Amino acid sequence: MEWRHLMTVEELLQERKLQYKLSPADCIVSCLNPEHDDGNPSMRIDRITGVYNCFSCGYKGNIFVHFDAPSNPLDIRREKVRRKIEEVRSSSIGLKMPANFMPYVGNWREISPDTYKRFDCFVHPDKPFTGRLSFPIKDLTGKIVAFNCRSQSPTDIVKYIIHPPKAVLPLFPARVRPIKGRVILVEGIFDMINLHDKGLTNAVCCFGTKNINEDKLSMLSIQGVEEIVVFFDGDDAGQNAAKDVKEMVERVGLTSRNVSLSGRDPGALPLQTVQKLKSKIYA
C-alpha cells in the first residue's frame, strides 16, 4: 500500500497554494464554493479537524475530503476530546474572569465609558486578550460561557477572537429588556453596544447571522418579547439572512419585521441617526 504523508490543514493549504490568514482556532480563506465570488475571505477552516464553513454563503464541508487528502485521525480525536472536556467544564461551572484584568475606561468608537462598564468590558496583557477590548458573554443564569475579544488595531487580520474557541454563544445580552414587547436583533456585539449607548437598550446581538436558531429565539419569547425587529447589514447577505430569521421567528410564535439602512453599519451610527431609527421603530 502506498504511504501518504498525514497532513495538517496549513500544509494542505500551502500545497494547494491557497492564501490564508490565521486565527487562534481557524484558517480564514476565500470560499471554496465555485459559485461564490468571495472577494472578502469569509470561510473559516478548523485548523485541526479541517471542517469548513463559509459565513457568507453557508458552504460547508471538510477540506481533507474536498481535496482527497490524508488527515491525522489521532490529532483530530485528541482535539475533539479536549473540546468536549472544555465544553462540559464551561457548561457546568462557567468561566472565570482572568486574573488581574483591568476594567476598560475609554470611549473607543465614540461609545461612552459608562456603556462599556455596563457590559463589563476589560483589558488584559495576556493572550488571547492582548490589545483587545474583551467582554464576558453570560447566559441566562449569569454564568460566563465565553469571552468576545475585539482588536482595536485597524491592521489586525483577525478582528474578533472567541475564547475558548468554538464556544457556543447565546444571544447577548441573554437577559433582555423589551420595549413595548420588542427587541432589536443585530449581528455583532458592537452593533448592539452602540445602539445601547445611543438609547436603544433593547438591542441584542446574535454574533453573526449563522449563529441563530429557534431555540435561542424561544428564549426571547419566555422573557416577554412579542416582536423581533431585525436590523442586519444592508447588503445582500444580511438581507437574505433577515428573511431566514423572519421565518424562524414565525415558527416560534413571534412577529417580525425588517429594518434596513443601506450601506450603514449599526455599530457606527451616530446619536441623531439612532434617534430617528427609534422613532421609526416605535411610531
Secondary structure, 3 states (H helix, E strand, C coil): CCCCCCCCHHHHHHHCCCCCEECCCEEEECCCCCCCCCCCCCEEEECCCCEEEECCCCCEEEHHHHCCCCCCHHHHHHHHHHHHHHHHHHHHCCCCCCCCCEECCCCHHHCCHHHHHHCCCEECCCCCCCCEEEEEEECCCCCEEEEEEEECCCCCCCCEEEECCCCCCCCECCCCCCECCEEEEECCHHHHHHHHHCCCCCEEECCCCCCCCHHHHHHHHCCCCCEEEECCCCCHHHHHHHHHHHHHHHHCCCEEEECCCCCCCHHHCCHHHHHHHHHHHCC
